[in-house]
């Protein structure tokens, strides 16, 4: 498997966390419009409910919804007994993609791959060590498909504060984004914990999109549409992308490598970005 072949979930505009221990929440997935769903065995599940949640996740994987490519199971820390049991049970149940929390070094991925060589891996980047080693982690195996930022734990470890604009974690977000792009994997922005702060959520979604993230982690269904809308190309962007591609193609026919459109230079790198916009637009139209 290569990173290019591992793109099971081409759209990641919204990635909803769903507690594996909440049967009602699991049953509602079919009525929601998130691009991906993380069935959570870690933070959203109390210690006393871990074993039952694991059984629920394995059972869910055998349902029609659970067998889809946009289902990811977040296991517990591989350094814990729960994490090892999670991995063992999920592999036996035919899981396609897992999310590994608290990853600090590439060796964490290597050990997982040795046990589960045929699944896609998403990785939580949520500790100072994880941020500093983000490239090595993302590049540890061709099975790594996506990095997921976890700024709640990161803010705690940094002894920082959650503030508007996210200044305390901007370096961590940017560094991890660079690592993901250098390794050729996707990357998802972190959650917004204040469910009453709709404006703040939208603002940070726009910030994340402008930085280059592929989508946003969400913790409530009401955040899905906001993330989907912001991470989808606008009508204006789609129209401009088409015009750029058309103008560049006409320039090439004349033997010219660049063209001026609306007073701005258009060359091959702009065309590549425009084609990506149209690809996302095509995918979103199918949702």
N, C-alpha and C positions, 0 to 999 in steps of 0.2 A: 504493500500500500504506500502511495506517495501522498504528499500534502495536496497535490492537484486532484488526486482521485478521492481524497477523503472528504470532499465538500458535500456531505450528505444534506446539510441545511443551508442552502445558498442564501436564504434571507434570515437575518438575525436582528431585525429592527427592534423587536421586543422579545425579551426572554423572561418568562414568568416563573417565579419560584412557587412551587406547590408542595406543601407538607405531605410526605408519604403517609403520615398517620391520620390524615384527614380524608376520609372516604368521600365525604360530600364535595370537598374541593376537587378531588380527582374526577368525580363524575361530571363536574361542570366544564371540564376542559373542552369537550366536544362543542360547546356553545360559545367558546371564546375565540378571539382572532389574533392571539399572540403567534409570532413566527415559530418560537421554540418554547418548550416547557422543561424546567428543571425540577424533577421530582426529588425532594430534599429529604435525605436521611440524617443530615447533620444538625445545623443550628435550629431548624424548625421543629425538631423532635426531642422531647424530654428524655433524659437518660433511661428512665424506666420503661419507655415505649419504643426503644431502639429495635428490639428483636421483632416486635409486632409490625413496626413500620417496614422493616426489611422484607418480611413476608408479604406485606401489602404491595410493596414495589415489585417484587418478583411476580406476584399474581397479576399486577397491572400490565407488566410486559407481555403477558399472554392474551391480552385483550386486543381488539381491533385498533383502538386508539394507542395503546401502549406499544404496539409493534411498529408505529410510524417512525420515520427518520428524524422527526423533530422532537423526540423525547430523549432527554438526558437525565441520568440519575446521579445526583450528588451523593457520594459516599462519605463516610466519616474519615477522619484523619487516618492515613495508613499506618501511623505510629501507634494507633490504638487497637485494641482487640476488636472493637466494632468495625473499624475500617477493613481489616483483613477478612472478617466474616462477610462484610458487605460485598467485597470484591469477589470472593469465592462463590457466594450465592447468586450474584448477578450474572457472572460469566456462565454459570450453569443454566441460568434462565434465558440466555440468549440476548443479553443487553447489547445494544449497538454503540452507545456512547455513554461514557461516565465523566463526571466532573470531580476532580481531585482537589480537596481543600488544603490549605496550609502548606503548599509546596514551597520549599525554600531553596532546593538545589536540584540540578539535573538528575542526580542519582535517584531521587524520589520517583522520577518518571521511568528511569531504566529498570528499577525493581518492579514497577507495575507492569511494564511491557513484557518482562520475562514471564510473568504469570498470566497475562492477558494479551497475547500477540495479535489478536484479530479484531480489536475494538478501537473505535475512535476515542481520543482523550481530549477533554477540555481541562483547563488548569486554572485554579484560583490563584491570583497574584494579590496577596492580602497581608504580607508581612514585609518588614524592611529587607530581610534576606531575600525574599522572593522578588522584590523589585530590583535589587542589585544584581540578581542572577537571572533576570527575566529572559535575556537572549539565550543563555545556555539551556534554560528550561524549555523555551519554545522550540529550540533546535535539538532537543535531546532525542527525539524520535520522529519518524515520518507519521506516526500515529497521532501526534499532537495536532489538533485542528484549530483550537481556539483558546485564547486567554480570556479570563473573566476577572475584572477588577473587583476587589473587595475592600472598599475604603473604610468600612466601619471598624474592622480589626486594625487596619493600618493606622487610622487616626488614634486609636487607643495606644498602639505600640509606639507611635511617634510622640505621644503625650501632647498631641495637638488638639484642635477644636474644630467642630463642624461649623463652618461660617459660609455666608453667601459668597459665591465666586470660587469657593473651594481652593483658595490660595495654598493652604497647608499641604495639599496633595497634588497640586498641579505638576510639580516635577515628577512625582511617581507615576501619574497618568501619562505624561509625555514620554518618560523613559520607557515605560512598558509598551506604549504604542510604537515607539521606534524599534524595540526589540521584536515585537510581533511582525512588523512589516519587513524587517531584515531577515526574519526566519520564514516569511511567507505564510503566516497564519492569520486568522481573524482575531479581533479583540472586541470585547463587550465592556461598555462603561458600567460603573457600579450602581447600586440601588440608591434611591432617595427615600429616606426613612419617614419623613413627615408627610403623612397622607392628606393632611389638611392644606399643605403648601403646594397647591396646583401650579401657581405661577413659578415658584422656585424650581419645581420639577421640569416645567417646560423650558425655562431658561437654561438649566444645566443640560437638558437634552440637546438644545441648540448648540451649546458650548461643546459638547462631546462630538456632535456631528461635524462642527467646524474644525475640531482638532483632528478628526479622521477616524473616529470609532465606527464600527460596523453596526452598532445598535446599543440598546440600553437594557440593563437588568431592571425588572419591575417586580413589585411585591403585592400588587393589588390589581384586579381586572380593570379598574377605572383608569389606570396609567397606560394601558395598552394602546388605546387609540392615539394618545398624545405622542407616544414614542413612534408608532407606525407612521403617523403623519409627518413628523419632523424628519425622520430618517428615510422618507420617500422623496424622490425628486419632485419638485414643483412643476406645474405646467410650463412656467417660463424657462426653467432649467432644461426640460425635455425639448422644447422648441429650439432653444439656443444650441443644444447638443446636436440636433439634426442639421441645423444650419451650418454649424462648424464642420461637421463631417462632409456635408455636401460641398461646401466651399473648398475644403482641403482636397477633395477628390478632383474637383475641376482644376485646381492648381497643379496637381500631379499630372493630369492629362496634358498640361502645357509644359511639363518638365520643370515645374517649380515646386520647391519643398515647403514653402511657407506662403501664407496668404493673409491679407489684412481684412478683418471682418468687424464692422462697427468701430473702426478705429483702433482695433487691438490685433496684435500679431497672433496668428494661429499656426502652430506647427504640430508635428506628430505627437508630442507628449500631451497636447491639449485634446487631440483626437482620441487618444487612448482613454483619457478621463471622460470624454463625451460618450464613448462607446460603453463605458461602465455605467454611466447614468442611464442610458437607454436599456441596458441589460436589467438593471434594477427596476426600471419602470415596467418592463415587460413582465418580470416576475411578480411585481405587485399587482398587476392587472389580472393575474390568475388567482389571487387570493379571494 
